[in-house]
Amino acid sequence: MDSQPAVRTFDFPPHLDQAEIENRCARESFTWGPQALWLLCGLIWLFYLLVRDIPELARNTVLFGVGATVPAALALWYEVRRRKRQAVLCPLRGRVGCYRGNRFQYSFLPEEMVRVRPDFFGRLLIVFKLLIPMFLLMVIVAVVMFDGLKQASRPKLQDLAVFIYAMLFALFGFVALFRSHLRLAFFWIPNGKGKTNTPLYLHPRELRKIEEGDAGAIR
């Protein structure tokens, strides 16, 4: 969906202070996907430490290192970048101003925000395809870890670390999927050129700030 050009509006202040953001602006919500990726990269490293005595794997140390380090570094860079560029929506006189880094970027009409709402079957699909597999992974890891601890008199720290990382990865993945698909409100909003192609998650509490402000209700 394309919108009319999102022009710069001089009624909006060029900067926002923290008090204004807390009182009347809606901040973009972040999910926990990158954290799960970091845990997965750590899990790769721990798995390699457990099996590095196998000659075939020992000869591929560089591949394991690159495979675990590069995605983790990219995830860290992405996380820092997106948090610095957190979008803040500010309603004013029937329009919504978009700020990044507390600096005004452009404004658009509230009806240009397109909310994506999963229907009943869409929610069922999310539960069965995403949430249940992550929950089952947590249960399987917990059962295997409990059984291993029961049989081993003195479990190795590396063995425990692998199971703990696997459990945390499944937990973070479950929370991220639940929060982004079922808890937060997902919108497509205009970009600076008027194209409605920018994804945005809003907590219901933050969404109410827009609806209770000058912008009115958003459907």
N, C-alpha and C positions, 0 to 999 in steps of 0.2 A: 504493500500500500504506500503510495506517494502522497505527500502533503504539500501544502503551499510552502514556499521558501521560509525557513525559520530565521527571520531577520533580527538583527540586533535592536533591542529596545532600550532607549536611554532612560526610561523610568526605573529600570533595575539598577541597584547599586553595583559599581564595578567589583567590589569585594564584599565578602560576608565575614562577620566575626562569629566566634563560637556561640555567643549568646543568641544571635539571630538564628543560627542553624538549629540550636536546641529548641527554640520557642516556636518557630513557624516554618521550618524547612524540612524536607524529607531527604534523608540520606540513603544512598544505595546500600543494599545489604549484600554481604559477601557470603559465599558458601565455603565448605571445607574441602573442596576437591584438591587443591594444591597440597594441603597437609597430608592427605591420603597418598598422594604421589611421592612425597618425601619419604613416608614410611615404607612404601613399596621399594624405593631405591635402597633404603637401609636394609630391608629384608633381603634384597639381592646380595648385598655385601655380606650379611651374616651367613647366608646360605653358602656363599663361596668359601668363607672361613671354615665352614664345617666339612666341605668336600675338597679342600685344596690339596689334600694328600693324594688324591687320584691323579696320576701322571697326565692323563689327557686334559684334565681341567687346569692343572698347574701350569701347563704351557700356554694357556690363554688368559693369563693374569691381566694383561693390558685390555683385552676385550671386556672382561668383567669390570675392570675399573672404569673404562669409558662408558660402558652400558649403564652403570649405576651412578656415575658422577655427572655426566652431561645432562640427563633429564632432571636430576636434582638441582643442578645449577640453573637450568632454564626455568624450572618451577619457582625457584627462589627469586629470580629476576622478574618473572611475571607477577608474583605475589607482591613484591615491593612496588612495582610499577602501577599495578591496578589500585593499590591502596593509596598511593600518592595522587592518583587521578580519580579518586572516588567521586561519583556524580552526586550532586546535591540539587534537588528541585525546589524552587522557591515560587509559590503562587503570588501574583500581584496583578490587580486590576484586570482579571479575566484571562490572564496568560500565565504560563509557567516558565520561569527562567531556569536554565541549566547552567550549573557552575561546576567547574573541575579545578581542584586545588584552590578552592575558595575564590576563584576568578570567574567572572561572568563570561559565558561563551555565546549563547544565543537564547531565544525564547520561542515558544510555540503555544498553540491553543490546547486546552485540556483534552478536547475531543480527538486530537491527533495521537494521543496515547492509546495504543491498542493492547488491551489486556487479553491474555491467553488463559482461558479457564478449561481445565480438563473436565470432561463429563464423567458420568458414573462409570462407564466402561473404560474410559481413559484412566481413571484412578485405580480401577481393578488391575489394569494392565501394568501400571506402575508398581503396584503391590506385588504382583506375581512375577514380573520380569526383573525387578530391581531390588525391592526391599526384602522379599523372602529369601532370594539367593544370598544376600549379604548376611541376613540373620542366620541362615543355615551354616554359612562359613564360620561365623563366630561360635556357634554351637559345636561344630566339628572340631575346630581348633581347641576349644575348651575341653572337650572330651578326650582328645588325643593327649593334650598337655597333662590333664589330671591322671590319665592312665600311665603316662610316662613317669610322672613324679611318684606315683604309687609303687611302680616297679623298681625304680632306681633309688638306691639308698643315699647316694650323693650325686644329684644331677649336676651336670656341667652348666656353668654360667652361660656359655654360648648357646647351648640347647634351649635354655629358658628364654634367652633374648630372642631367638627365632620365633618361638611361640608368642611371646609378648608383642613383638612387632607385627606378627600376622593378626593377632587379636585386635591391636590398635588400628591396623589398616582396615579391617572389616568394620570396626566400630565407627571410625571416621567416615568410611564410605557410606554406611547405613545412615548416619546422621546427616551427611551432605545430601544424599538422595532424598531423604524424607523432608528435610528443610526446604530444598529448592523446588521440589515437585508438589508438596502438599502443605507446607507452612507459609511460604512466602508467596507474594503476588508477583506474577511475571508479566512484564510489559515489553512491547516494542515501542520505542519512542523515536522522534525525528532526530537526525543528526544535524550538523550545522548547514548542510545543503538542502534540507527539507525532505530527505528520504527517510521513511520510517523503517529503519533497519538496525537500530541500536538496541541490543538487549539490556534489560534492567530488572533487577529483583528489588522489591520493596517489602519491608515488614508491614503488616497491617497497621501497626501503631504509627509508622511513618506515613503511610498512605492517608490516614485520617487527617494529618496535618495539611495535606493538599486539599482534601475535600472540605475541611472546615475553614479553609482560608478563602481567598478571593476566587479560586478556580472552580468551586462547586463540585458536585458529585462526579465521580469517574466510573463509568460502567465497564 
